[in-house]
Amino acid sequence: MWARPKDDRTPIAHSCLTLLYNVNMRTAKTVSITLPPDLLVKAQEYAQREHRTMSELFREALRRYMAGDPEWNALLQRTRAKGKALGVTSEADVERLSDEYRRSKRR
């Protein structure tokens, strides 16, 4: 147990919080990002509505982005396999196949 010096007038609760903060030193790094004004306003509105800081909002957004969407990932896997089977290797191939499909629907 930690003993408080007799001449220390700091409340015990404050001492405990300070000790915990010092033990769990912050390891996060500060980054700077550039946003268009309208996107910044929307982000600020979201943060305020959800009672979050901007840092918390962007950390959560990044976590979700990095986790991905299982349904989207499954769709990408299926379409990439289909594209490979059709010999699609470029955006031009996608455009060509799209045009061919549209022409066949017009007939």
VOVOTI-47032 format. One record per residue (C-alpha): residue in one letter; x, y, z. Coordinates in steps of 0.1 Angstrom, whole numbers, padded with zeros to 4 digits, m for minus. Layout:
REM VOVOTI-47032
PT   aa       u       v       w
PT    a       X       Y       Z
...
//
This chain:
REM VOVOTI-47032
PT   aa       u       v       w
PT    m    0000    0000    0000
PT    w    0012    0035   m0008
PT    a    0017    0059    0021
PT    r    0010    0095    0016
PT    p    0036    0119    0032
PT    k    0022    0138    0062
PT    d    0030    0172    0046
PT    d    0012    0164    0014
PT    r   m0022    0181    0012
PT    t   m0032    0165   m0021
PT    p   m0064    0144   m0015
PT    i   m0059    0106   m0017
PT    a   m0082    0102   m0047
PT    h   m0061    0127   m0067
PT    s   m0029    0109   m0058
PT    c   m0043    0076   m0070
PT    l   m0054    0091   m0103
PT    t   m0021    0107   m0108
PT    l   m0003    0074   m0100
PT    l   m0025    0055   m0125
PT    y   m0019    0081   m0152
PT    n    0018    0079   m0148
PT    v    0017    0041   m0149
PT    n   m0003    0041   m0181
PT    m    0017    0067   m0200
PT    r    0002    0078   m0233
PT    t    0017    0060   m0263
PT    a   m0005    0075   m0290
PT    k    0010    0097   m0317
PT    t   m0004    0129   m0331
PT    v   m0011    0130   m0368
PT    s   m0024    0158   m0390
PT    i   m0050    0153   m0417
PT    t   m0065    0176   m0443
PT    l   m0102    0176   m0449
PT    p   m0125    0196   m0472
PT    p   m0145    0221   m0451
PT    d   m0178    0204   m0457
PT    l   m0164    0170   m0445
PT    l   m0149    0186   m0415
PT    v   m0182    0202   m0405
PT    k   m0200    0168   m0409
PT    a   m0173    0151   m0388
PT    q   m0177    0177   m0361
PT    e   m0214    0172   m0361
PT    y   m0211    0135   m0358
PT    a   m0186    0138   m0329
PT    q   m0208    0163   m0311
PT    r   m0240    0142   m0316
PT    e   m0222    0110   m0303
PT    h   m0204    0129   m0275
PT    r   m0170    0119   m0288
PT    t   m0138    0138   m0295
PT    m   m0127    0141   m0331
PT    s   m0098    0117   m0323
PT    e   m0123    0091   m0310
PT    l   m0144    0095   m0341
PT    f   m0115    0091   m0365
PT    r   m0101    0062   m0345
PT    e   m0134    0044   m0347
PT    a   m0138    0052   m0384
PT    l   m0103    0038   m0391
PT    r   m0110    0006   m0371
PT    r   m0142    0000   m0390
PT    y   m0125    0007   m0424
PT    m   m0096   m0016   m0416
PT    a   m0120   m0044   m0403
PT    g   m0138   m0042   m0436
PT    d   m0173   m0054   m0444
PT    p   m0176   m0092   m0447
PT    e   m0204   m0090   m0473
PT    w   m0184   m0066   m0494
PT    n   m0153   m0087   m0491
PT    a   m0173   m0118   m0502
PT    l   m0187   m0099   m0532
PT    l   m0152   m0087   m0542
PT    q   m0139   m0123   m0539
PT    r   m0167   m0136   m0562
PT    t   m0164   m0109   m0587
PT    r   m0127   m0111   m0589
PT    a   m0129   m0149   m0595
PT    k   m0155   m0143   m0622
PT    g   m0133   m0116   m0638
PT    k   m0103   m0139   m0637
PT    a   m0124   m0166   m0654
PT    l   m0134   m0141   m0681
PT    g   m0099   m0129   m0686
PT    v   m0104   m0095   m0672
PT    t   m0070   m0079   m0665
PT    s   m0077   m0041   m0668
PT    e   m0103   m0014   m0665
PT    a   m0105   m0014   m0703
PT    d   m0116   m0051   m0702
PT    v   m0144   m0041   m0677
PT    e   m0156   m0013   m0699
PT    r   m0155   m0036   m0730
PT    l   m0176   m0063   m0712
PT    s   m0200   m0037   m0699
PT    d   m0205   m0023   m0733
PT    e   m0210   m0057   m0748
PT    y   m0236   m0066   m0721
PT    r   m0255   m0033   m0727
PT    r   m0256   m0039   m0765
PT    s   m0269   m0074   m0760
PT    k   m0298   m0060   m0738
PT    r   m0308   m0035   m0765
PT    r   m0315   m0062   m0791
//
